[in-house]
Amino acid sequence: MARLTIKSKLRLRSGYEMPMLGFGVYQTPADACADVVLQALKAGYRHIDSAAAYRNEGPCGAAIRSSGIPRSEIFFTSKIPPRALSYENTKAQVDTSLQTSGLDYIDLMLIHAPYGGREARKGAWKALVEAQTEGKIRSLGISNYGVHHLDEMEVYMKELEEEHGKGRGGVVDVGQWEVHPWLGRSDIVAWCQKRGIVVEAYSPLVRGQRMDDKLLQPLTNKYGKTGAQILLRWSLQKGYVPLPKSVTPSRIKENAELYDFDLTDSEMDSLETGEYVACAWDPTVSPLEQ
């Protein structure tokens, strides 16, 4: 991999590029969100990760529009709510997200979780593919899908091609999951890497629960970095797209100061715990019929 910088990007299967360092706005209050996003843009982030369920697409869009940065240089993600998933609701949500954000297009739209059953998942995906064809969305993906959901998805993508014509099954560009050293998700990561799907990591800082962990202490001491910076650097060197979140300007800036050190191969290996400890929800384990 070329030397990482804050401007590093990954090319998606859609042909578009995604900045590797993202900025998440989960639980960022709407009345504070525009200022927080502007702080992130000022610190050099060019990738904002929102969702309809976060109720802050509007201030995210307002910040993007008022930032003075060309729209083409900022990558904006939103997500289809996981409840009441269907073709009709997804189609309507794309238009609602565009209207709420005030943006002409959304760079990436994800299905937030695999709830609702097979027909709901297939219908939602069909609606996203149509929205992409219409130019409303540039790239597509899913979030919180287990390998069984992903395997199922490949089947109904083929069905959509058979039902509606070549190219109408869509292409998965990105998958987003909770990923960090205590939740490596090796099975999901391998599935994605085999197909050229980019892995995004939410809760890359484990919600602050592991900052004093014995695994991190030798590295924070050696490099003069925070536990958060070590975790984010690990994620970037794994080839993932981490999505740190903060409302504190100093932390926002600090979480982007990741490019003046490299973890060695042995240090990267030392952070492979093999554990499965989620700090957030975990829809990946939900059955197909749920």
C-alpha positions as CSV (number, residue, x, y, z in Angstrom):
1,M,0.0,0.0,0.0
2,A,1.2,3.5,-0.8
3,R,2.2,5.7,2.1
4,L,-1.0,6.8,3.9
5,T,-2.0,10.4,4.2
6,I,-5.2,12.2,5.2
7,K,-5.9,12.4,1.5
8,S,-5.6,8.7,0.9
9,K,-8.6,7.2,-0.9
10,L,-9.8,3.8,-2.0
11,R,-11.4,3.1,-5.4
12,L,-14.8,1.5,-5.1
13,R,-16.2,-1.0,-7.6
14,S,-18.5,1.8,-8.8
15,G,-15.4,3.6,-10.1
16,Y,-15.7,6.4,-7.4
17,E,-13.2,7.0,-4.7
18,M,-13.8,7.1,-1.0
19,P,-11.5,8.9,1.5
20,M,-10.0,6.3,3.9
21,L,-10.5,8.4,7.0
22,G,-14.2,9.0,7.7
23,F,-16.0,11.0,10.4
24,G,-19.1,9.6,12.1
25,V,-22.0,11.6,13.5
26,Y,-23.9,8.8,15.3
27,Q,-25.6,10.4,18.3
28,T,-24.4,13.9,17.4
29,P,-27.3,16.1,18.2
30,A,-28.9,17.9,15.3
31,D,-28.4,21.3,16.8
32,A,-24.7,20.8,17.2
33,C,-24.0,18.6,14.1
34,A,-23.4,21.3,11.5
35,D,-20.7,22.9,13.7
36,V,-19.1,19.6,14.5
37,V,-19.0,18.6,10.8
38,L,-17.4,22.0,9.9
39,Q,-14.8,21.3,12.6
40,A,-14.1,17.9,11.0
41,L,-13.8,19.4,7.5
42,K,-11.4,22.1,8.9
43,A,-9.3,19.3,10.4
44,G,-9.0,17.7,7.0
45,Y,-11.7,15.0,7.0
46,R,-13.5,14.7,3.6
47,H,-15.8,11.8,4.4
48,I,-18.9,12.2,6.6
49,D,-21.0,9.2,7.7
50,S,-24.6,9.8,8.6
51,A,-27.9,7.9,8.5
52,A,-31.6,8.6,8.4
53,A,-31.9,7.1,11.9
54,Y,-29.3,9.6,13.2
55,R,-31.7,12.5,12.4
56,N,-28.8,14.7,11.4
57,E,-28.6,14.5,7.6
58,G,-29.9,18.0,7.4
59,P,-27.1,19.7,9.4
60,C,-24.5,17.5,7.7
61,G,-25.7,18.7,4.3
62,A,-25.8,22.3,5.5
63,A,-22.2,22.1,6.7
64,I,-21.1,20.5,3.4
65,R,-22.8,23.2,1.4
66,S,-21.5,26.1,3.6
67,S,-17.9,24.8,4.0
68,G,-16.5,26.4,0.9
69,I,-15.1,23.0,-0.2
70,P,-16.2,21.8,-3.6
71,R,-19.0,19.2,-3.3
72,S,-17.0,16.8,-5.4
73,E,-14.3,16.7,-2.7
74,I,-16.6,15.6,0.1
75,F,-17.9,12.0,0.4
76,F,-21.3,11.8,2.1
77,T,-22.9,8.6,3.3
78,S,-26.4,7.9,4.6
79,K,-28.3,4.8,5.5
80,I,-31.7,3.3,5.0
81,P,-33.4,2.7,8.3
82,P,-33.4,-1.0,9.3
83,R,-37.0,-1.1,10.5
84,A,-39.9,-1.4,8.0
85,L,-37.4,-2.3,5.3
86,S,-39.1,-2.6,1.8
87,Y,-38.8,-1.6,-1.8
88,E,-41.3,1.3,-1.4
89,N,-39.9,2.6,1.9
90,T,-36.3,2.5,0.5
91,K,-37.3,4.3,-2.7
92,A,-39.1,7.0,-0.6
93,Q,-36.2,7.3,1.9
94,V,-33.6,8.0,-0.9
95,D,-35.7,11.0,-1.9
96,T,-36.3,12.1,1.7
97,S,-32.5,11.9,2.4
98,L,-31.7,14.0,-0.7
99,Q,-34.4,16.6,0.3
100,T,-33.3,16.6,4.0
101,S,-29.6,17.0,3.3
102,G,-30.1,19.5,0.5
103,L,-27.6,17.6,-1.6
104,D,-27.9,16.8,-5.3
105,Y,-26.6,13.2,-4.8
106,I,-25.5,10.9,-2.1
107,D,-22.1,9.4,-2.5
108,L,-22.9,6.2,-0.7
109,M,-26.2,4.7,0.6
110,L,-26.1,1.7,2.9
111,I,-28.9,-0.6,4.1
112,H,-28.4,0.0,7.9
113,A,-29.1,-3.6,9.0
114,P,-30.5,-6.8,7.6
115,Y,-33.8,-6.9,9.4
116,G,-37.1,-7.6,7.7
117,G,-36.7,-10.9,5.9
118,R,-35.5,-11.9,2.5
119,E,-38.1,-10.1,0.4
120,A,-37.6,-6.9,2.4
121,R,-33.8,-7.1,1.8
122,K,-34.2,-7.9,-1.9
123,G,-36.7,-5.1,-2.4
124,A,-34.6,-2.5,-0.6
125,W,-31.6,-3.5,-2.6
126,K,-33.6,-3.3,-5.9
127,A,-34.7,0.3,-4.9
128,L,-31.1,1.3,-4.3
129,V,-29.9,-0.1,-7.6
130,E,-32.7,1.9,-9.3
131,A,-31.7,5.1,-7.4
132,Q,-28.1,4.6,-8.5
133,T,-29.3,4.2,-12.2
134,E,-31.2,7.5,-11.8
135,G,-28.1,9.3,-10.5
136,K,-29.4,9.9,-7.0
137,I,-26.8,7.7,-5.4
138,R,-23.2,7.0,-6.6
139,S,-22.2,3.9,-4.7
140,L,-24.1,1.2,-2.8
141,G,-23.6,-1.0,0.2
142,I,-24.8,-2.7,3.3
143,S,-24.2,-2.6,7.0
144,N,-24.3,-5.2,9.8
145,Y,-24.9,-8.1,7.4
146,G,-23.6,-11.5,8.5
147,V,-22.0,-13.9,6.0
148,H,-25.3,-15.7,5.8
149,H,-27.0,-12.4,4.8
150,L,-24.2,-11.7,2.3
151,D,-24.5,-15.2,0.7
152,E,-28.3,-14.7,0.4
153,M,-27.7,-11.3,-1.2
154,E,-25.6,-12.8,-4.0
155,V,-28.5,-15.1,-4.8
156,Y,-31.1,-12.3,-5.1
157,M,-28.8,-10.0,-6.9
158,K,-28.6,-12.8,-9.6
159,E,-32.4,-13.0,-9.5
160,L,-32.7,-9.3,-10.1
161,E,-30.5,-9.6,-13.1
162,E,-32.6,-12.4,-14.5
163,E,-35.8,-10.5,-13.7
164,H,-34.8,-7.0,-14.9
165,G,-31.8,-7.4,-17.2
166,K,-28.0,-7.2,-17.2
167,G,-26.6,-4.8,-14.7
168,R,-29.8,-4.6,-12.7
169,G,-28.6,-6.8,-9.9
170,G,-26.3,-4.1,-8.6
171,V,-22.8,-4.2,-7.2
172,V,-21.9,-4.0,-3.5
173,D,-19.2,-1.3,-3.1
174,V,-18.9,-1.1,0.7
175,G,-19.8,-3.0,3.9
176,Q,-19.9,-1.3,7.3
177,W,-19.5,-3.2,10.6
178,E,-18.2,-2.7,14.1
179,V,-14.5,-3.7,13.6
180,H,-11.6,-3.3,16.0
181,P,-8.9,-5.6,17.6
182,W,-11.5,-7.1,19.9
183,L,-14.0,-7.8,17.1
184,G,-12.0,-8.6,14.0
185,R,-14.8,-10.2,12.0
186,S,-12.3,-12.3,10.0
187,D,-15.0,-14.3,8.2
188,I,-16.8,-11.1,7.0
189,V,-13.6,-9.4,6.1
190,A,-12.4,-12.4,4.0
191,W,-15.8,-12.5,2.2
192,C,-15.5,-8.8,1.3
193,Q,-11.8,-8.9,0.3
194,K,-12.5,-11.8,-2.0
195,R,-15.0,-9.6,-3.9
196,G,-13.2,-6.3,-3.7
197,I,-15.7,-4.8,-1.3
198,V,-14.3,-2.0,1.0
199,V,-14.7,-2.6,4.7
200,E,-15.7,0.4,6.9
201,A,-15.2,0.2,10.6
202,Y,-17.6,1.9,13.0
203,S,-16.9,2.1,16.7
204,P,-13.2,1.8,15.8
205,L,-12.4,3.3,19.2
206,V,-14.5,0.7,21.0
207,R,-16.5,3.6,22.5
208,G,-13.5,4.6,24.6
209,Q,-13.7,1.3,26.6
210,R,-10.2,0.0,25.9
211,M,-8.0,3.1,26.0
212,D,-6.0,1.8,28.9
213,D,-5.8,-1.8,27.7
214,K,-2.5,-3.5,28.2
215,L,-2.3,-4.2,24.4
216,L,-2.2,-0.5,23.6
217,Q,0.1,0.7,26.4
218,P,3.5,-0.3,24.8
219,L,2.4,1.3,21.5
220,T,1.2,4.6,23.1
221,N,4.5,4.8,25.0
222,K,6.6,4.0,22.0
223,Y,5.0,6.4,19.5
224,G,3.8,9.1,21.9
225,K,0.2,8.6,20.6
226,T,-3.1,8.1,22.3
227,G,-4.9,4.8,22.4
228,A,-7.4,6.2,19.9
229,Q,-4.7,7.1,17.4
230,I,-3.1,3.6,17.7
231,L,-6.5,2.0,17.0
232,L,-7.2,4.2,14.1
233,R,-3.8,3.6,12.6
234,W,-4.3,-0.1,13.0
235,S,-7.6,0.2,11.1
236,L,-6.0,2.2,8.3
237,Q,-3.1,-0.2,7.9
238,K,-5.6,-3.1,7.7
239,G,-7.0,-1.3,4.7
240,Y,-10.2,-0.4,6.4
241,V,-12.1,2.9,6.5
242,P,-12.4,3.9,10.2
243,L,-15.3,6.2,11.2
244,P,-14.2,7.9,14.5
245,K,-16.7,10.3,16.1
246,S,-16.4,13.1,18.5
247,V,-18.0,16.5,19.3
248,T,-14.8,17.9,20.9
249,P,-12.7,20.0,18.5
250,S,-9.4,18.9,20.0
251,R,-10.3,15.2,19.8
252,I,-11.6,15.7,16.2
253,K,-8.2,17.1,15.2
254,E,-6.3,14.6,17.3
255,N,-8.1,11.6,15.7
256,A,-6.9,12.8,12.3
257,E,-3.2,13.0,13.3
258,L,-2.3,9.5,12.2
259,Y,0.2,9.9,9.5
260,D,3.6,10.5,11.2
261,F,4.1,6.9,12.4
262,D,3.7,3.3,11.1
263,L,2.9,0.2,13.2
264,T,5.3,-2.6,12.4
265,D,4.1,-6.0,11.2
266,S,4.7,-7.5,14.6
267,E,2.8,-4.7,16.3
268,M,-0.1,-5.1,13.9
269,D,-0.1,-8.8,14.8
270,S,0.0,-8.1,18.5
271,L,-3.4,-6.4,18.1
272,E,-5.0,-9.5,16.6
273,T,-6.8,-10.7,19.7
274,G,-9.1,-13.3,18.1
275,E,-11.8,-12.1,20.5
276,Y,-15.4,-11.5,19.7
277,V,-16.5,-8.7,22.0
278,A,-19.0,-6.2,20.5
279,C,-19.5,-2.8,22.1
280,A,-22.6,-1.9,20.0
281,W,-25.5,-3.8,18.5
282,D,-24.7,-6.9,16.5
283,P,-27.3,-7.6,13.8
284,T,-24.8,-9.9,12.0
285,V,-26.0,-12.8,14.1
286,S,-29.7,-12.3,13.4
287,P,-31.4,-15.2,11.5
288,L,-32.4,-14.7,7.9
289,E,-36.1,-14.7,8.8
290,Q,-35.8,-11.9,11.3
